[in-house]
Amino acid sequence: MDSLPFAQRVGIVTGGSRGIGGAITTLLAEDGATVAVLGLPEDRERAHRLASLLNGAASRLHFYETDVAVYNRCQEAVAAVLREHGRIDFLVNNAGITRDHTVRKMTVEEWEAVLRVNLSGPFFMIKAVLDTMIQQEYGRIVNISSVVGEAGNFGQANYAAAKAGLIGLTKTVALEVAKRGITVNAVAPGFIDTDMTRAMPLAAIENAIEQTPGQRLGRPEEVAEVVRFLLDERSGYITGAVYNINGGWYM
């Protein structure tokens, strides 16, 4: 019997080549899962670099170029994973972008771009995998929301709206598939030490740390551990939940 807890499991992590997604991919692959990383063309090299750090687990990482903002591309990626690996046991909707401005200065294009990737993308991916999971009578879906979706944040109306909508999507799909052996949950990270956070103005980062009772940024690995817990087959009685991982920034 294979001692790796995710041996024989196959799943998808969108935006899984770096940051929180990279930490999730790494943990799952090290635990025996076959992980399909979905990303844009520029993510291919990042995925290869990530695989090179996995040592014995490197062969479990597979990159698929796609754009989650386009439903047909999501369908094609899911079909490719099924064709090559035979099943899909889990989906982690992690891919996301920011286009920060105050509402007065935010363009309609910036609003629509963030909603398309951060909210429509998870809907498209869930829709693409759901029939397979229903046929298997098993599935685990975790959506990466944000503390911003619960508390709001200056200059991030588009991002906050998308992440709040993702919580609503999580709860609704959880209700719809609860009897099918499929769980759907969300995690809402606070300010995590990733490229996206480091791109914020230094004053904003310092302010976030100051307002966090834990007095630090979170680590991607800390989010990955919670995601891994929710993807485990033993977590089957948890669905429709939102797990806050924010050092106490929002309670």
N, C-alpha and C positions, 0 to 999 in steps of 0.2 A: 504493500500500500504506500502511495506517495505521501511523504510527510508534509509537503507544501500545501497550505490550506486552500489555495486557489488553483491547484493543479486541475487540468481539464476544463477550466473556466475560460471563456472567451468574451472579450468586451471592448468597448469603444470609449476613448477619452478624447473629446474635442479640445483642440488647443493644448494637447498633452505633451508638448515638446519642451516647455520651460515654465518657470514660475510655479504656481500652485499645480497646474496641470502636469508639469514635469515631475513634481514630487509624488503626485498620485500615480503616474505611470510607473515610476521607479519602484514604489512600494508594492504595487500590484504584480509587476513583473518578477520582483524578487520573491514574492509569495507564490509564484508558479503560474500566474495568469498569462494568457496570450492577450496582448494589448494592442489594439489597432488605434494608432494615433492619427487623428484627422487634423489637417492643417493646410495653410496656404503654401504656395511654392517656396516662399522664403523660410518656411518652417522645416523643409526637408533636411537641410544641413544640420539644423538644431536637433532634429530627431536622431540623425546619425551620430552626432556627438554624444547625445544622451545614451544611445545604445552602447557606445564604446566604453561608457563608465559602468555598465551593468555586469561586466565580466560574464559569468555563467548564464545570466538571464538575458543577455543581449539578443539571442535568437527569438525571444518571446515578444520583442517590439517590432511592429510592422507599421510603416508610414503609408497613409493614403492621402493624396492631394485632393482637397475639396474646399468648397466655400459653403459654410453652414447657412449663409444668408440666402441660398438658392435651393429650393426644395428638390428639384430634379438632381442636383449634385449630391444632396443627402441620400436620396434613394439609390443613386449609383454607388456611393461609397458603402452603404449597407449591403447592397447586392454583392459587391466585391468581397466584403468580409465573409458573408455567408458562403460564397462560392469557394473561397480559399480555406475557411476554417470550420464551416459546417453548422455553426450555431452562434448566438449572441446572448450571453447571460447577463451582461450589465452594460449600462450606458452612463457616462458621466458628462454632463453638459457643462463644460468649463470655458469654452471659447468666448472671448468678450473683447470689446474695444471701448475706448473713451473718446469723446469729443467735447471737452469741457468749455462751457461759456455760461454766463448768466442768461436767463431767458430772453432778456432784451437784446443780447448780442448773438444768441444762438441762431444759426441758420436752419431753415426747414430741412436742408440736406443733412446737417449734423444730427438733428433730431431723428430723422428717418434712418440714417445709417446705424446709429446705436440701437434703435429699437429692432431693426432688421436682424442684426447679429445677435444681440443679447437676449431678445425675447422670441422673435420669430424663429431664430436658429434652433433653440431648444425644442420649440413646438414641432418644427420640421423633423428633427432627429427622433423625437419621441414617436411621431406619427410613422416614421420610416421603420422603426424597430418593433412596434407594438404587436403587429400580427405574428411575427416570429416568436416573441415572448409568450403570447397567448397560446400559440400552438405547443410550445414547450411546457406550458403551465408553470413557468418559472421566469423571473426577471427581477433585476434590481436597477432602479434609476435614481441617480442623485444629481440634482441641479445645483450649480454653484451660484447662489444669490449674493447678497452683500448686506452689511450693516446699513449701507446707504439706502437700500430698499426699505428698511424699517424706520430709519430716523431722518432720511433726507440729508442733503449736503449742498452747501452753497456752490453754485456753478455747475451742478450735475443733474439738472432736471431730467435730461434724457436717460442718463445712467440709472438714476434713482427710480424713475418710472418703469424702466425695463426690469430692474431687479425686484421691484415690488410686484410687478406683473408675474414674474417668474415664481414667486411664492404662491400667488393665486393659481397659476397653472399647475404647480406641484400638488396642491391640495385637491384640485378638481380631478386630475388624472388619477391620483391615489384613490379617490372615491370610485372612479369608474372601473378600475382594474383590481380592486382589493380581493375579489373572489377568484381571481385568475392566478394566484400565486406570485403576483408582481407587487413589489413595494415601490413607492415613489416618495422620496424625501428631498429636503434641501439643506444646505449648510449656508450660513451667512457670515463669511469672514469679515473681520474688521480690517485694520490697516496692517497688511502683511508685507514683509520685506521681499518685494518682487520688483522687476523692472518697471511695472506700471506704477507702483507706489513711488519708486525712486525718481520717476519722471515728474512728480509733483514738485512745486516750489519748495525749497528747503524750509521756509517759514511754515508752510502748511504741514510738512512732515513733523517738524518740531512741535507744532500745536497739537497734532494728533497724538503724539507720544505724551505730551503734558496732560491731555485730557483723558488718557487711558490709565485706569488705576494700576494696571500692571507696569506702567512706565516704560514700555518698549513696543517695538513692532513685533507682530507675530511672525513665526517661521512657516514657510510653506509646508514643511513636514508635519506641523501640528494640525494643519487643515487636512492633510492627506490621511492621517491616522483616523480621523472621524469619518471621512469618506470610506475608508477601507472597512471600518466597523459596520457602516450602513450597507455595504455591498456584500457582506458575509451572509451566507445562507442561514446562519443562526439568528439573524436580525429580522426574521420574517414577521414579527408582531409589531414592528415599528413602521408606520406609514403615515404620510401626510404631515410629518413633523418638520420643524425648522430648528436646526442646531446653530446657536450663536457661538462664534469663535472670535471674540473681539477684545479679550483682556479686560472686560468690564466697561468698555467704552459706551456700550448701550445695553441696558438691562430691562 
